Amino acid sequence: MDKELLTKLIKTHTYQQIGDMYGVSGTAVKKWCNRNNIEYKDKRDYKPLLLKEELLKELEELSISKISTKYNVCKSTISKMCKYYKSILILFLLTHYI
């Protein structure tokens, strides 16, 4: 795990969310933080990169690629956020393509 990417992700995601993105546990993410001397954060400090409603609004106007560029994250991060929110894509598809 790249230290710079982990530092960015840790500001906007929980340990478990980051772990889910990479197929590991939240505990493994904490160990990555230790190895890279990245300060732990309190769960109460968590602020998502985009809230569900914000992501839906972005998807109405932009592609996943353009959203990832706008927020300076990789496309897979936005895709995984969509999977994390699960129903957002269903709602998006229902309101735009049916």
BELSUL-V813794 format. One record per residue. N is the residue number from 1. PHI is phi in degrees with one decimal (* if undefined). NEAR is the number of other C-alpha atoms within 8 Angstrom. D_LAST is the distance of its C-alpha to the last C-alpha in Angstrom with 1 decimal. Layout:
<<N/PHI/NEAR/D_LAST> <N/PHI/NEAR/D_LAST>>
//
This chain:
<<1/*/5/40.1> <2/-69.7/5/40.8> <3/-60.5/7/42.6> <4/-63.0/6/40.9> <5/-64.7/8/37.4> <6/-60.6/10/38.4> <7/-61.5/9/39.9> <8/-68.7/8/36.7> <9/-64.0/9/34.5> <10/-65.7/11/37.0> <11/-78.4/8/36.6> <12/-121.6/10/32.9> <13/-132.7/12/32.3> <14/-77.6/10/34.1> <15/-58.5/12/36.2> <16/-65.0/10/34.0> <17/-62.6/9/30.9> <18/-64.9/13/32.9> <19/-59.8/13/34.2> <20/-61.6/10/30.8> <21/-63.2/9/29.9> <22/-112.0/6/33.1> <23/70.7/6/33.4> <24/-131.5/9/36.4> <25/-83.0/10/37.4> <26/-61.4/13/37.8> <27/-64.1/8/41.5> <28/-62.5/9/41.4> <29/-64.9/13/39.8> <30/-60.7/10/42.6> <31/-66.4/8/45.1> <32/-60.4/9/43.5> <33/-61.6/12/44.1> <34/-59.3/9/47.7> <35/-62.1/7/48.3> <36/-100.4/7/47.1> <37/53.8/6/48.8> <38/-99.4/8/45.5> <39/-64.6/6/46.1> <40/-66.2/6/44.3> <41/-123.7/7/42.2> <42/-78.0/6/42.0> <43/-56.3/6/38.7> <44/-69.6/4/39.0> <45/-86.2/6/38.8> <46/-65.9/11/35.4> <47/-135.5/7/32.9> <48/-64.7/7/29.5> <49/-56.4/6/28.7> <50/-139.5/7/25.5> <51/-75.3/7/24.4> <52/-52.4/8/21.0> <53/-66.0/7/20.0> <54/-66.6/8/21.7> <55/-64.2/10/19.9> <56/-60.4/11/16.5> <57/-62.6/8/17.8> <58/-62.1/9/19.3> <59/-66.3/11/16.1> <60/-67.9/7/14.5> <61/-107.9/6/17.5> <62/-131.0/9/19.0> <63/-78.0/7/18.7> <64/-59.3/10/20.3> <65/-61.3/8/23.3> <66/-70.2/8/23.8> <67/-64.3/13/23.4> <68/-63.5/13/26.0> <69/-66.2/9/28.3> <70/-59.0/7/28.0> <71/-98.7/6/29.1> <72/57.6/6/31.5> <73/-132.0/9/30.1> <74/-77.9/8/29.1> <75/-58.8/10/25.5> <76/-65.3/6/25.9> <77/-63.9/10/26.7> <78/-67.1/12/23.4> <79/-60.4/9/21.6> <80/-70.4/9/23.8> <81/-64.4/8/23.0> <82/-61.3/11/19.3> <83/-64.7/8/20.5> <84/-62.1/6/23.0> <85/-80.3/8/20.5> <86/47.5/8/18.3> <87/-69.7/6/15.6> <88/-62.8/10/15.0> <89/-69.8/10/12.9> <90/-62.0/8/10.8> <91/-60.5/8/10.4> <92/-59.6/11/9.9> <93/-64.8/9/7.1> <94/-64.1/8/5.4> <95/-83.0/7/6.5> <96/-114.2/6/6.2> <97/-126.4/5/3.8> <98/-119.4/5/0.0>>
//
